Amino acid sequence: MGVEKPSLLSLANMVKLSVLGVVSLALLYAVWSLYLAGEPLFAVLVMTVLVGFALIYGNRRFYTARFVFPAVVTVGLFIAFPVIYTSYVGFTNYSASNLLSFHRVNDIHLSQVTVDKSSERPFFLLPVEGGYRLVLRSTDGDLISNPFVADGQPQQLPMQPADQVDALMDDFLPARDMVRLRGELGAITALLPDGQSLTTSGIRTMAHVQPVFEELEDGRLRNRLDGGILVADHSVGFYRDEAGNQVAPGWRVNVGLDNFKRILFSEGIRGPMLEIFIWTVAFALLSVLFTFGVGVLLAVILQWEHLRFRGLYRILLILPYAVPGFISILVFRGLFNQNFGEINMILEAVFGIRPEWFTNPTLARAMTIIVNTWLGYPYMMLLAMGYLQSVPGDHAKAAALEGASPVRSFFSITLPQILPPFAPMLISAFAFNFNNLVLILLLTRGLPDIPGTLIPAGSTDLLASFTYRISFMDSGQNFGLAGAIATLIFAIVGAMAYANFVALRRAVAAKGK
């Protein structure tokens, strides 16, 4: 009997199972790696993806879900999870002073040691067959150990008096080689004849070293040197001494609504944040207004059929859109330089003025809007050129016959027809400019600062850059407070976007009637 060849269906199943197994093993390896790296939350997320992948792609009952599963995973990992995690951080004291866990902070305190300088002695290693001998030098007499192997395992070396050590100095292990063995030497304890035990206190010295703190049965830490007591205060994430002072480092704890209360009721935070919020809304609205106005104006001009070299003008006006934004921003930063910028040189030559673009809050805000208008108008112009093509020319001709001026014809006929399709773009442009972090960081860095604030806050800061400065540019790196502010930003932007979409839907419905 001949051997039956495997069918195409069975081969496809084998390939499918092979791919499923490889991907599952890769995800399982990622889960294990994240767990070993001390990231259990991310390990759980990847494990969830693994289980969903195996169920959906390994079972034909979930066939239709295979097409949406990648999108759901992407949205969950890169949109939903960051938002949820950021909101969670807003309810904690997570900051540069509270980065660690409680157990890690406890280990740091217990690992602190004090060195008895009176017992400190220089030491050397004498290479011998099969290992080394430890040599301690002292004016009271040199000591030497029996041969030992430096394998990094804890070991105690009894020391005994040694004669004629000076004659062996040329045979001592060089300092550079001893540095390579510093890890192995840290596990060695030298037992002196008088009962003292010495451990490494430096690269070339050994001394009597003892822990500064000891842990009591009730969890408190007692200082061996002065008898002081440290008590863990889990409400703030710090140990406190007997005077009530916080002892760094701290650990992460949940603080409930404390960060939100600071935002709403602390004058040093609420005042500048309210000012920044008003400026953020104004910046987004003015940016949309100016980019839309300039873009539509230029599109209308370029639509004029009697305009010569229209193609050349169109290319030149689109060039700002072709240049990477960060390059344009840095160029404008140089142009607006108060001392050496070309803009101030021209203004001084023509009008005799040198505006303080970066130190005057009003001028700094005006500068950001000017630069943002330059960056954004080509996009609006391109859209307007396309929408203007859909406006029937007969309408404008009929209006002209009725005696309407070109301006009246534009605002009464053309603009109402291109505004509805423009509305979604305007809403997205508003949302983009509401969080235009790159422009602020590259152009002004949020400066000039607002005086009298408890946290870094600038006159040109948007809510996004304000949060970024608190998180990464402030020495305290208050991630908890930044997370609370980001949560509020998310709620505000979400509410504004929802309101805009509702208004747009009603406008479309009213037009349909």
C-alpha positions in Angstrom: 0.0 0.0 0.0 1.3 3.5 -0.8 1.8 6.1 1.8 -0.9 8.8 1.8 0.3 12.3 1.1 -0.9 14.8 3.7 -3.7 17.0 2.4 -3.3 20.7 2.0 -5.8 21.3 4.8 -3.7 19.3 7.3 -0.5 21.1 6.2 -2.3 24.5 6.7 -3.4 23.4 10.2 0.2 22.3 11.0 1.5 25.7 9.8 -1.2 27.5 11.8 -0.4 25.5 15.0 3.3 26.1 14.5 2.8 29.9 14.2 0.4 29.9 17.2 3.0 27.9 19.3 5.9 30.2 18.3 4.0 33.4 19.1 2.7 32.0 22.3 6.2 30.9 23.4 7.5 34.3 22.6 4.8 36.0 24.6 5.3 33.6 27.5 9.0 34.4 27.5 8.1 38.1 27.6 5.8 37.4 30.6 8.6 35.6 32.5 11.2 38.2 31.7 8.9 41.1 32.9 8.2 39.2 36.1 11.9 38.6 36.8 12.6 42.3 36.1 10.2 43.2 38.9 7.3 44.4 36.6 4.4 42.2 37.6 1.8 44.6 36.2 3.2 44.5 32.7 3.6 40.8 33.0 -0.1 40.5 33.7 -0.9 42.6 30.7 1.2 40.5 28.4 -0.2 37.4 29.9 -3.7 38.7 29.2 -2.7 39.3 25.6 -1.3 35.7 25.4 -4.5 34.1 26.7 -6.6 36.1 24.3 -4.4 35.3 21.4 -4.4 31.6 22.2 -8.2 31.5 22.6 -9.1 33.6 19.6 -6.7 32.2 17.1 -6.8 28.7 18.4 -10.5 28.2 18.4 -12.7 28.5 15.3 -15.7 29.7 17.4 -14.0 33.1 17.7 -13.2 33.4 14.0 -14.8 36.8 13.6 -12.9 38.2 16.6 -9.6 37.6 14.9 -10.0 40.6 12.7 -10.6 43.1 15.6 -8.3 41.5 18.2 -5.1 43.3 17.0 -6.9 46.7 17.1 -8.4 45.9 20.6 -4.9 45.0 21.9 -3.3 48.1 20.4 -6.0 50.4 21.9 -5.8 48.6 25.2 -2.0 48.7 25.5 -1.2 52.1 24.0 -4.3 54.2 24.9 -6.5 52.7 27.7 -3.6 51.4 29.8 -1.5 54.6 29.8 -4.6 56.6 30.7 -5.6 54.3 33.5 -2.1 54.0 34.8 -1.6 57.8 34.7 -4.8 58.3 36.6 -3.7 55.7 39.2 -0.4 57.5 39.7 -2.4 60.7 40.4 -3.7 59.0 43.6 -0.2 58.2 44.9 2.8 60.1 46.3 5.0 58.9 43.5 7.9 61.3 43.1 11.7 61.5 43.1 11.6 61.1 46.9 9.2 58.2 46.7 10.4 55.9 44.0 11.0 52.7 45.9 8.9 50.1 47.6 8.7 49.9 51.4 10.8 46.7 51.6 13.5 48.3 49.4 13.6 51.4 51.6 13.8 49.2 54.7 16.8 47.3 53.1 18.6 50.6 52.3 18.4 51.7 56.0 19.5 48.3 57.3 22.4 48.2 54.8 23.9 51.5 56.1 27.1 50.8 58.0 29.6 52.7 60.2 33.4 52.1 60.1 35.5 52.1 63.2 38.5 54.2 62.0 40.6 53.1 65.0 40.5 49.5 63.7 41.2 50.3 60.1 44.3 48.5 58.5 45.7 48.4 55.0 45.6 44.9 53.4 47.3 43.1 50.5 47.0 39.9 48.7 49.9 37.5 48.3 49.5 35.1 45.4 50.3 31.5 46.3 49.7 28.2 44.6 45.9 27.6 44.5 44.8 31.0 45.7 45.9 33.9 47.8 47.0 34.8 51.4 45.6 37.9 53.1 48.2 40.3 54.6 47.2 43.0 57.1 49.8 45.7 57.9 49.9 47.6 61.2 52.4 49.3 63.5 51.3 46.8 66.1 52.5 43.9 63.9 51.7 42.4 60.6 49.2 39.5 60.2 48.8 36.9 57.5 46.2 34.2 56.7 46.4 30.7 55.4 45.9 30.2 51.7 42.3 30.7 50.5 40.3 30.8 47.2 38.6 34.1 46.3 35.4 32.6 44.9 32.9 35.2 46.3 31.6 32.8 48.9 31.4 34.2 52.6 34.4 32.9 54.5 36.3 33.7 57.7 40.1 33.8 57.6 41.9 33.4 61.0 44.9 35.8 61.0 48.3 35.0 62.6 51.4 37.1 63.2 53.8 37.3 60.3 57.5 38.1 60.2 59.5 39.6 57.3 56.4 40.8 55.4 58.5 43.7 54.0 60.5 41.2 52.0 57.3 39.9 50.3 56.1 43.4 49.2 57.3 42.9 45.6 55.2 39.8 45.3 51.9 41.4 46.5 49.1 41.5 43.9 49.0 44.8 42.0 46.3 47.3 42.9 44.6 47.0 39.5 44.2 43.3 40.0 42.8 43.8 43.5 40.2 46.2 42.1 38.9 43.4 39.9 38.5 41.2 43.0 36.7 43.7 45.1 33.4 41.8 44.9 35.1 38.5 46.1 37.0 40.4 48.8 33.8 41.9 50.1 32.7 38.3 51.2 35.9 37.8 53.4 36.0 38.4 57.1 39.4 38.6 58.8 39.5 37.2 62.4 42.2 38.8 64.5 44.0 37.1 67.4 42.3 39.5 69.8 38.8 38.4 68.7 38.1 41.4 66.4 36.6 40.7 63.0 37.5 43.0 60.1 35.8 43.4 56.7 36.6 45.5 53.7 36.0 49.2 54.3 37.7 50.5 51.1 39.6 49.3 48.1 42.8 48.8 50.1 41.6 48.8 53.7 39.8 46.6 56.2 38.1 47.7 59.5 35.5 46.8 62.0 32.2 47.5 60.2 28.8 47.3 61.8 25.2 48.2 60.7 23.9 51.6 61.7 20.3 50.4 62.2 18.8 47.3 63.7 15.2 46.3 63.2 13.2 45.8 66.3 10.4 43.2 66.7 7.7 45.8 66.2 9.2 46.9 62.8 10.9 50.1 64.1 14.5 50.8 63.3 16.9 51.7 66.1 20.1 53.6 65.5 23.0 51.7 67.2 25.1 54.9 67.4 22.7 57.3 69.2 19.8 55.1 70.1 17.4 57.0 67.9 14.2 55.4 66.7 12.7 55.5 63.2 9.0 54.7 62.7 7.4 53.9 59.4 4.6 56.4 58.5 2.6 54.7 55.7 0.3 57.7 55.4 3.1 59.8 53.8 5.6 57.0 52.7 8.5 58.0 54.9 10.2 56.9 58.1 10.0 59.6 60.8 12.5 60.2 63.6 11.5 61.0 67.1 11.2 64.7 66.3 8.7 63.9 63.5 11.0 64.7 60.6 10.8 62.7 57.4 13.9 60.5 56.7 14.6 59.9 53.0 14.3 57.9 50.9 10.5 57.3 50.9 8.3 54.7 49.3 5.1 54.8 47.2 1.8 54.8 49.0 -1.8 55.7 48.0 -2.7 59.2 49.2 -6.3 59.3 47.9 -7.4 62.7 46.7 -4.5 64.7 48.3 -3.0 65.6 44.9 -6.4 66.8 43.6 -6.9 68.8 46.7 -3.5 70.5 46.2 -4.6 71.4 42.7 -7.9 72.8 43.8 -7.1 74.4 47.1 -3.4 75.2 47.2 -3.0 78.8 46.1 0.5 78.2 44.9 -0.8 75.5 42.5 -4.4 76.5 41.8 -3.5 80.1 40.7 -0.9 79.3 38.1 -2.8 76.2 36.9 -6.0 78.3 36.3 -3.9 80.9 34.4 -2.2 78.1 32.4 -5.6 76.6 31.6 -7.1 79.9 30.3 -4.0 80.4 28.2 -4.2 76.9 26.9 -7.8 77.3 25.7 -6.9 80.8 24.2 -3.8 79.4 22.5 -5.8 76.5 20.9 -8.6 78.8 19.8 -6.4 81.5 18.4 -4.2 79.0 16.7 -7.1 77.4 14.9 -8.6 80.8 14.1 -5.4 82.3 12.6 -4.3 79.1 10.7 -7.8 78.7 9.3 -8.1 82.4 8.3 -4.6 82.6 6.7 -5.0 79.2 5.0 -8.4 80.1 3.5 -7.3 83.5 2.5 -4.3 82.2 0.6 -6.4 79.4 -1.0 -8.9 82.0 -2.2 -6.1 84.1 -3.7 -4.5 81.1 -5.4 -7.9 80.2 -6.9 -8.0 83.5 -8.8 -7.6 82.5 -12.4 -6.0 85.8 -13.5 -3.1 85.4 -11.0 0.2 84.7 -12.8 2.7 82.1 -11.5 0.0 80.5 -9.4 1.9 77.2 -9.4 5.1 78.8 -8.1 3.2 80.6 -5.4 1.5 77.4 -4.4 4.8 75.5 -4.1 6.4 78.4 -2.0 3.4 78.6 0.3 3.4 74.8 0.9 7.1 74.7 1.8 6.6 75.4 5.5 4.6 72.2 5.6 7.4 70.2 4.0 10.0 71.3 6.5 10.1 69.3 9.7 8.3 71.2 12.5 11.1 71.0 15.0 13.6 72.6 12.5 11.2 75.5 11.8 10.7 76.0 15.5 14.4 76.2 16.3 14.9 78.6 13.3 12.2 80.9 14.7 13.8 80.6 18.2 17.0 82.1 16.6 15.0 84.7 14.6 13.2 86.0 17.7 16.4 86.1 19.8 16.3 89.4 21.7 19.9 90.3 21.2 21.0 88.8 17.9 17.8 87.8 16.1 17.1 89.2 12.7 13.5 90.1 13.7 14.7 92.5 16.4 17.5 93.9 14.2 14.9 94.8 11.5 12.5 96.3 14.1 15.2 98.3 15.7 16.4 99.6 12.3 12.9 100.6 11.1 11.1 101.5 14.4 13.8 101.8 16.9 12.4 99.0 19.2 13.7 95.7 20.5 10.8 93.7 21.9 11.6 91.3 24.8 10.1 88.2 23.1 11.3 85.7 25.7 11.0 87.7 29.0 7.8 89.6 28.5 4.8 87.2 29.1 2.5 88.9 26.6 5.1 89.1 23.8 6.2 85.5 24.5 2.6 84.3 24.1 2.2 86.4 20.9 5.4 84.8 19.6 4.1 81.3 20.1 0.9 82.1 18.2 2.9 83.6 15.4 5.1 80.6 15.0 2.2 78.2 15.4 0.3 80.0 12.7 3.3 79.7 10.3 3.5 76.0 11.0 -0.3 75.3 10.6 -1.5 77.5 7.8 -0.3 75.2 4.9 -2.5 72.4 6.1 -5.5 74.6 6.2 -4.6 76.1 2.8 -4.4 72.6 1.2 -7.8 71.6 2.6 -9.4 74.9 1.6 -8.0 74.6 -2.0 -9.8 71.2 -2.2 -13.0 72.4 -0.7 -13.2 75.5 -2.8 -13.2 73.3 -5.9 -16.5 71.9 -4.8 -18.2 75.3 -4.6 -20.3 75.9 -7.8 -19.0 78.9 -9.7 -22.6 79.8 -10.7 -23.4 81.0 -7.1 -20.6 83.6 -7.1 -21.6 84.8 -10.6 -25.3 85.1 -9.6 -24.2 87.1 -6.5 -22.1 89.4 -8.7 -25.0 90.0 -11.0 -27.0 91.0 -7.9 -24.3 93.6 -7.0 -22.6 91.7 -4.2 -19.0 92.5 -3.6 -16.4 89.6 -3.6 -16.0 89.9 0.2 -19.8 89.7 0.7 -20.0 86.8 -1.8 -17.3 84.9 0.1 -18.9 85.3 3.6 -22.4 84.7 2.4 -21.9 81.9 -0.2 -18.4 80.4 -0.2 -17.7 80.2 3.5 -21.0 78.6 4.6 -20.4 75.9 2.0 -16.8 75.0 3.0 -17.3 75.4 6.7 -19.3 72.1 7.4 -16.6 69.8 5.9 -14.0 71.9 7.6 -15.6 71.4 11.1 -14.0 68.0 11.9 -10.6 69.3 10.9 -11.0 72.4 13.1 -12.0 70.2 16.0 -9.0 68.0 15.6 -6.7 71.0 15.1 -8.1 72.5 18.4 -7.4 69.2 20.2 -3.9 69.0 18.7 -3.0 72.6 19.7 -4.5 72.1 23.2 -1.7 69.6 23.8 1.0 71.1 21.5 3.9 70.1 23.8 6.7 70.2 21.2 6.2 73.8 20.2 6.4 75.1 23.8 9.4 72.9 24.8 11.4 73.8 21.8 10.5 77.5 21.5 10.1 78.9 25.0 10.4 76.0 27.4 7.4 77.5 29.1 9.2 80.6 30.1 9.0 83.3 31.5 8.1 81.7 34.8 5.1 82.8 36.8 6.3 84.3 40.1 5.1 83.0 43.4 4.4 79.4 42.5 5.1 76.3 44.5 5.9 74.3 41.3 7.5 75.2 38.0 4.9 77.1 35.9 5.5 79.5 33.0 3.5 82.1 31.2 3.7 80.2 27.9 3.2 76.8 29.5 0.3 74.8 28.1 -1.3 72.2 30.4 0.7 69.5 28.6 4.1 71.2 29.0 3.2 72.2 32.6 2.6 68.6 33.4 5.8 67.6 31.6 7.9 70.1 33.6 6.5 68.9 36.9 7.3 65.3 35.9 10.7 65.5 34.3 12.2 69.0 34.6 11.5 69.8 38.3 14.1 68.5 40.8 11.2 66.9 42.8 9.8 65.1 39.8 6.3 64.9 41.4 4.8 62.2 39.2 1.8 61.9 41.5 0.8 65.5 41.1 1.5 65.4 37.4 -0.7 62.3 37.1 -3.5 64.1 38.8 -3.2 67.1 36.5 -3.0 64.8 33.4 -6.2 63.1 34.7 -8.0 66.5 34.8 -6.6 67.3 31.3 -8.0 64.1 30.0 -11.4 64.8 31.5 -11.4 68.4 30.2 -10.3 67.5 26.7 -12.8 64.6 26.6 -15.6 66.8 27.7 -14.7 69.5 25.2 -14.4 67.0 22.3 -17.7 65.4 23.2 -19.4 68.9 23.3 -17.9 69.7 19.9 -19.1 66.5 18.4 -22.6 67.0 19.8 -22.7 70.5 18.4 -21.4 69.3 15.0 -24.0 66.5 14.9 -26.8 69.0 15.7 -25.6 71.4 13.1 -25.6 68.6 10.5 -29.0 67.5 11.5 -30.4 71.0 11.4 -28.9 71.5 7.9 -30.5 68.2 6.8 -33.9 69.5 7.8 
